[in-house]
Amino acid sequence: MSSTITAHYTPANPRAESADLIARLADLYTGRSALLDVVALGTTAVPALANELLFGRLQSVSEPRCRVVEALAMVGARDVILPSCQYQ
């Protein structure tokens, strides 16, 4: 399945926008739309996504974490995902 994002969106405060959207990823009802909004931010969302992936609170439901990984992959930040998958 290939996905292409063509929306060009520039928020007034990308860091604040990223943090808000990443918080919305955890919502089981609106998380899917938040995923698309995070991807629309492009690489400006990568630091917040990486922080959530590596240091975010673990939950009993894996869907929010999967959305973070999916968003990172969709913006081309696979280099952030791979190290988090390696065993220590």
C-alpha positions in Angstrom: 0.0 0.0 0.0 1.5 3.3 -1.1 0.5 6.6 0.3 1.3 10.0 -1.1 0.7 13.2 0.9 0.2 16.2 -1.3 -1.2 18.6 1.3 1.1 21.5 2.1 0.4 22.9 5.5 2.5 25.3 7.5 1.4 25.8 11.1 2.2 29.0 12.9 4.0 27.1 15.7 5.1 23.6 14.4 6.4 22.4 17.7 3.2 23.1 19.6 1.2 21.7 16.7 3.3 18.5 16.7 2.9 18.0 20.4 -0.9 18.5 20.2 -1.3 16.1 17.3 0.9 13.5 18.9 -1.3 13.7 22.0 -4.3 13.1 19.7 -2.6 10.0 18.2 -3.4 8.2 21.5 -7.1 8.8 21.2 -8.7 5.7 19.8 -11.5 7.6 18.1 -9.7 10.5 16.5 -6.2 9.1 16.3 -6.4 8.1 12.6 -7.3 11.6 11.5 -4.5 12.9 13.8 -2.1 10.6 12.0 -2.9 12.3 8.7 -2.5 15.7 10.2 0.9 14.8 11.7 2.1 13.5 8.3 0.9 16.7 6.7 3.4 18.5 9.0 6.2 16.5 7.3 9.7 16.4 8.8 8.9 19.2 11.3 7.0 16.5 13.3 9.9 14.0 13.4 11.5 15.2 16.7 8.2 15.0 18.5 7.4 11.6 17.0 10.8 10.3 17.8 10.5 11.5 21.4 7.1 9.8 21.7 8.4 6.5 20.2 11.5 6.3 22.3 10.4 7.9 25.6 6.6 8.0 25.5 4.4 6.4 28.1 3.7 2.7 27.3 0.0 1.9 27.1 -1.9 -1.4 27.3 -3.3 -0.6 23.8 -0.6 -0.7 21.1 -2.5 1.3 18.4 -1.2 4.8 19.4 2.4 3.6 19.3 1.8 1.9 15.9 0.4 5.3 14.6 3.7 7.0 15.7 5.7 4.4 13.8 3.4 4.7 10.8 3.7 8.5 10.8 7.5 8.3 11.0 7.5 5.9 8.0 5.2 8.1 6.0 7.4 11.2 6.4 10.5 9.1 5.5 12.1 9.0 8.9 12.8 5.3 8.9 16.2 6.0 10.5 14.4 6.9 13.7 12.3 3.7 13.7 15.0 1.1 13.1 17.2 1.8 16.2 14.1 1.5 18.4 13.5 -2.0 17.0 16.9 -3.4 18.0 17.4 -5.4 21.1 19.7 -4.0 23.7 
